[in-house]
Amino acid sequence: MSNRQARREQSRRPRGGASRPTAARRPSPGGSGGGGAGDFLSGRFILIAMVLVAILVVGIGVIATISGDDGDDSGLVELLVAAEANFPSDMADGYAVGSEDAPLTITQYEDFQCPFCLSYTARNEPGIIDQYVKSGQVRLIFQNFPILGLESVAAGKAVECAAQQDKFWEMQHELFLLQAKEGQASNEKNNVGRFSDDALRGFAGDVGLDLDQYDTCFADSSTLETVQDSAATARSFGLSGTPGFLFNGVPLPGGAPASFEGWQEVIDAELERLAGDDGAEATATP
C-alpha cells in the first residue's frame, strides 16, 4: 500500500472511542493522550476556559495582536526568519514536529491566506516549539483548513506535496514568509495571485523538491481529496475559522490566546492536569 493510500485509509478509521473522523494526514489530530469529545465539559476544559477568559480580559485583543503594533509586517518577517533558523528539523515528521511520546498533542488547523494564521505562526508557534516541543512536552501537528478561496486550496495542495517529500515545514515557512513580506497581516488580500499554481511551483523548487514528483502530486485528484478531507475533519470538530486548535483531539474552548504568554498559561495548565492524571492512575494501580 502506498503512503497516500495509507493516509486515505487512516482517514476512514474511527479515532479512539469518539465518533469524529481522523484527519487525512498520517499524524492523528488526537495525539496519544487526552480523551474524546466528552472531555469538552471536563475539569481541564473548564480550567482552560477560565484561563482564556482571564487572558482576554487582561491582555490585548486578538485583532490588535494580529494587526501588529504599527500596521507594519516587517516585524513578522524578522520573527519568521529567526524561527526558521531555530527550527528543530531533526524532530520533524511530515506535518508534525515533536516526539510521538509527548503528553500533549496540539493540532493546528490553518489557511495560508489567513492573516490570523500568519500572526500565530510568526508570534506564537516559534515559542511553543522552542519551549515545549524541543523539551518533549508537546507534539505539534499542522492540518490544512482552506476557507478563503481557491488559492487557499492550491496552497494546501502544495504543502501536501511538500510533505510527501519531507519538506512540509520548509514550504510552510516560505508561504507564510511571502505573506508577511506582502503585508497580509495588516492589509489582507486574498486570491490575488500569490499562490497561483506557477508561484507555488516556484516555491517548491526553492525548498528543493523534486519538481517532477511535485507536478505529479499537484495534478493528482487524490491530493485535492486529502486537502478537502482535512477541511471536513476540521468542521466535524466544530471549527469554522482559522486558526483552530485541538488539545489531544478536543477543540480548545474560547479561541486561541492573543499572546505567547497566554499560550504558556493554557499549555502549562493542561500539562499540569495531564501529570496529575498520570500520578493518580499510578497511585490507583495495585
N, C-alpha and C positions, 0 to 999 in steps of 0.2 A: 504493500500500500504506500503511495507517495505521501510526502509531508502534507501536501494540500488536501489530499483525501482524508488523511488522519485528522487534520484540523476541522474539516467539514463534518466528519463523523462525530468528533467530540462535541460539536455544537448541537448535536441532536440528543446527547445524553443528559439525563437529569443531574442536577447539581445537589449532591448530598440528599437531604430529605425535603428540599424545597421544590416547588413546582415550577420555578422560573428556569428558563433555558440558560445554558452557559454561554460565554462569549465565543465568537467564531474563532479566535486565535487559540493557540496551544495553551498559554497560561490561563487558568481558570480565574474569573473575576473574584471568586470567593476566597482563594488562597487556601492555606492549610488550617487556619484557625477559625474561631468565631462560630456563629450559627446561621440559621436561615432567617426568613422574613419575620418569623415570630419574635425575633430579638428586638424588633423595632421599638417596642414599648418596655423593654427590659431596663434594669437599673443603669446599665452602661450608657444607653442612648438617652435616658433622662439626664444623666450626668453630663454627657457631651452636649446635649441641647442647652443645658444651663450655662455651660462654659461659653458656647457660641453666642447666646443672648448677651452675656456679660461683655464679650468681645465687641459685639455690635453696638452696645450702649456706650462703652468707654472709648472704643477705637474709632478710627477714621472709617467712613462708609466705603463700601466696596467700589462704588462708582468713582470716588475720588482717588482711590488707590489705583484702579485700573487706568485712569486717565493720566496718572503721573502728576508730579508736583507742579510742573510748569507747562504741561502740554507738549513737552519735547521728549521724543522717544529715544534720544541718544543715550540716555542712562540705561535703557533696556538693552541696547546694543552692547554696551560695555558689560552688563551683567551676563548676557548670553555668551559672549566671548570668554569671559572668566569661567563660566560654568562648563563650557566645552573643555577648557584646559584642565579642569579638576575632575572631569567625569571618570568614574571607575570602569573603564571599558572591559576590564577583566571580569567584572561582575554582571555584564550584560548578557542577556539570552533572548534574542528576538525582541518582542515588545516589552520584556521585563528587565529589571535590574535589581539585583539583590539576592540574598540567599533564599532558597526554597524552604528552609527551616525557620525563617523569620516568623516570630509570633503574630505579626500584623502585616497583612497584605492590603495595600491601598491601590485600588483600581481607579484610574482617572479617564473619564470619557471626554474627548476633546474634538474640536473642529479647528482646522488650521487657519480659517479666516476669522475666528472668534477673537476679538481684542482682549476679552477677559482671560482666555486661554493663554494668549501671548504674555500677558502680565503675570499670570500664575507661573508660567514656565520660566520667566526671567527672574521674578522676585522671590518665589517660594519653593519651587521644585529643587533648585540647587541646594538650599539649606536642608531640605528633607533628605536629599541624597547624602549630603556631607555628614549630617549628624546622626541619621537613623539608618540609612541603607548601608553605609560603609561599616557601621558597628554591628550589623546583623540583626537589627531590631525590626526593620521594615523591608518588605519587598514591594517594589513599585511596578505597576503594570499599566501601560498605555492602551487605550482602546479607541477606535475611530467612532465618532458620532457626528457625521456631517449633516448639518441642518441649515447651512447658509447658502446653498446653491450648488450648481454643477461643478464649480472649481473646488469646492469642499470635497465633493465626491472624488474628483480627479486626484486631489492631494492624498485622500485616503487610499486610493489605489496605488499611488506612487510609493507611499510608505509601506504598504503591504508587500510590494515587490522588493523594496529595500530590505524588509525584514527577512524575506526568503533568502537573501544573500548576507544575512547577519550584519546589516548596515542600517537598521531602523533608527537608532539613536543619532547617527551621523546625519541621516536625512531629516529627522525631526528638527535637529539643530539648524540645518540650512534653511528649512521652510520658515521657521519662526524668526530666524535672523533676518531673512528678507522682509518679513512683515514689520519687524522693528525698524529696519532701515527705511521702509516706506511710510512709517508713521501710523501704522494701523491702530495702535492703542489710543492715540489722541485724535485720529481722524479716520474713522472706519470707512473703508471702501471695499466692497465685495464684488467678485466676478468681473474684474477689470483686466484680466489677462495675466496676472502674476502667477497663477497656477494653470496656465494653458498647458496642453499636452507637450508642446515643444519646450516650454520653460521647465517643466518637471523633468523632462528627459535630460535637459542640461544639468540640472541638479544631480540627477542620477550619475551622470558622467563625473561631476565634480567630486562626489563621495567615493568614486572608484568602483561603481557597479559594472558588471558585465552587461553591456548595453543590448546585446542580442538576447540574453536571458530576460533583461528588463522589458524589452519590447514585446517578447512573447507573453510574459506575465501580464503586462498592462493591457494587452489586447484580449486576454483570456476572459471570457464571461464569468468564470468562477471567481476571479479576483473581485469583480463588481459584486458578486453574490456575497463574498466574505465581508466586504465593507457594509453592505446592506444588512447582513445578519448581525453585525456588531451594533448597528444603529437600532435594530429591532430589539436586541438584548437590552440596550440602554433604556428603551421605552418600557420594556417589560418590568424594569425596576422602578418605574415611575419617574424617570428622569425626562425632562423636557427642554432643558437648557444646558449650555456648556460654560465652563467645565462642570461635570458632575462626578461625584466621588462615592465609592463604596469602601467601607471598612470591613474586611473579611467577608465580603459578599453582601453586606447590608448597607443600604443608602445612608449617607451621612446626613443627619437631620439638620435643618436650619441653614443650609447653604454653606459655602466654603468660607473659612476665615479670611478676613481682609488683610492680614499681615502674617509674616513668618512667626511672630510671637504668638499669634492666635493659633497657628498650626502646631506650635510646640505645646501649647496648653492642651489642645484636643488630643494630640498623639500621646503625650505623656499620661493623660487621664486614661486612655484606652490601654496603654501598655501596663499601667498600674493595675487596672482591672483584670487584664489577662494574667498577670503574675499572681494576683490574689486568687483567681480561679484555679490556676495550676497548683498553688500551695494548698488550697482547700481540698482539691482532688487527691493530692499526695497524702494528706493527713487522713482522708477517709479510706484510703486503700489499706487493707489489712496486711 
